[in-house]
Every structure is written in structure tokens, then in C-alpha cells.
Amino acid sequence: MPRILSISPSEVLRTTRHLVLQKEGYQVCSLADAPQDETLAKDEKFDLAVIGHGFRGSDKRQIANVINQQFPGLPILELCFHSPEIPGVDFILSDSPDELLSAIKEILAGRRVRGFLH
């Protein structure tokens, strides 16, 4: 069962996303901010990280940097309303649960989604 690290500053969005992903059969670890050493066990394994709406661009980039340091090679999906902020990751310009689930399936299958910011 794929494990997803879901990060969102909004408790409502974080909880909703957690429930949607769990209902689809994913194991989900939901956080309000970047994972810290004390937040997650050293041996935690994830298949994908999702960085949600609500963060400023610089905060999203910092969260992505922390994820890249703690989980090298872990794919990241950025959710955004207007334009992506994190270079080198997949992104969707939507808040639709159906589009989120579709994007996750594509990424877990090794394919790119919607956009790819160089």
C-alpha cells in the first residue's frame, strides 16, 4: 500500500485530504509543516509527498528542500492555485480531489503530471 506524506498549513484541508487519500487505500502521514527529525522516525518510508495550498512560495521551497534532504529521491506533488513555486516537481493547478487522486496515480506509476517546472 503506497504511503503518502501530506503537508498543509490548514487543518481543515489537511484533514480532508487525509480522509480522501485514506479512503482510496493510501497510508497517509499528515503534517502542518516540513517534517522535522523529531516528527518522523528515521526509517519512515514514503512513496510520494504532497505539498498543499496555503504556503507562501518561499515556504513551499523550504519544505521541498527539507523533504529532499530527509527523503532523497522522493517524488513531490505541489498543489497550487495559480502558478507553481517549487522547481523540479510535478504540480497541479487545482483543488479537486479527483484531479489530486489522478495525479497521485500517475506519479506513483512513474509518469509526469500536468506540469513540470524546470
C-alpha positions in Angstrom: 0.0 0.0 0.0 1.6 3.3 -1.0 2.5 5.8 1.7 1.9 9.5 1.2 3.4 12.3 3.2 0.8 15.1 3.1 1.7 18.6 4.2 -0.8 21.5 4.6 -0.9 24.5 6.9 -4.7 24.4 7.0 -6.1 21.9 9.5 -9.4 21.6 7.5 -7.6 20.9 4.2 -5.1 18.6 5.8 -7.8 16.5 7.5 -10.0 16.4 4.3 -7.0 15.4 2.2 -6.0 12.7 4.7 -9.5 11.2 4.7 -9.8 11.3 0.8 -6.4 9.6 0.4 -7.1 7.1 3.2 -10.5 6.2 1.6 -8.6 5.4 -1.7 -6.4 3.0 0.2 -3.3 5.0 0.8 -1.5 5.2 4.1 -1.2 8.8 5.0 1.0 10.8 7.3 -0.3 14.4 7.6 1.8 17.3 8.8 1.2 21.0 9.2 4.8 21.9 8.2 8.0 20.5 7.0 9.0 17.2 8.6 11.5 17.6 11.4 13.8 15.0 12.7 11.6 14.5 15.8 8.4 14.4 13.7 9.1 11.2 11.8 11.1 8.1 12.6 14.4 7.8 10.8 13.2 4.7 9.0 9.9 6.1 7.7 9.4 5.4 4.0 7.1 7.3 1.7 6.2 6.9 -2.0 5.1 10.5 -2.5 5.0 13.8 -0.7 2.1 16.3 -1.4 2.7 19.9 -0.5 -0.7 21.6 -0.3 -2.1 25.1 -0.9 -1.8 27.8 1.7 2.0 28.1 2.0 3.9 31.1 0.6 6.3 30.2 -2.3 9.4 30.5 -0.2 7.8 28.3 2.5 6.9 25.7 -0.2 10.5 25.7 -1.5 11.9 25.3 2.1 9.6 22.4 2.8 10.7 20.8 -0.5 14.3 21.2 0.5 13.7 19.5 3.8 11.9 16.7 2.1 14.7 16.3 -0.4 17.3 16.2 2.4 15.4 13.7 4.6 13.9 11.6 1.8 16.3 11.8 -1.2 14.5 10.9 -4.5 11.0 11.1 -3.0 8.6 12.5 -5.7 6.9 15.7 -4.7 3.5 16.9 -5.9 2.8 20.6 -5.4 -0.8 21.7 -5.2 -1.2 25.3 -6.4 -4.0 27.7 -7.4 -2.1 30.0 -9.8 1.5 29.1 -10.6 3.9 26.6 -9.2 6.6 27.7 -6.8 8.9 24.6 -6.5 11.3 24.0 -9.3 11.7 20.4 -10.4 8.5 18.9 -9.1 5.1 17.8 -10.6 2.2 20.2 -9.9 -1.5 20.5 -10.5 -3.4 23.8 -10.6 -6.5 22.5 -8.8 -8.1 21.7 -5.5 -10.2 18.9 -6.9 -10.0 15.6 -5.1 -10.5 13.8 -8.3 -7.6 15.6 -10.0 -5.4 15.0 -6.9 -6.1 11.3 -7.0 -5.5 11.1 -10.7 -2.2 12.9 -10.3 -1.1 10.7 -7.5 -1.8 7.6 -9.5 0.2 8.9 -12.5 3.2 9.8 -10.3 3.2 6.5 -8.5 3.2 4.8 -11.9 6.3 6.8 -12.8 4.7 9.3 -15.1 4.7 13.2 -15.0 1.6 15.1 -14.4 0.1 18.4 -15.7 3.1 20.5 -15.4 6.8 20.2 -14.6 8.6 23.4 -13.6 12.2 23.4 -14.7 
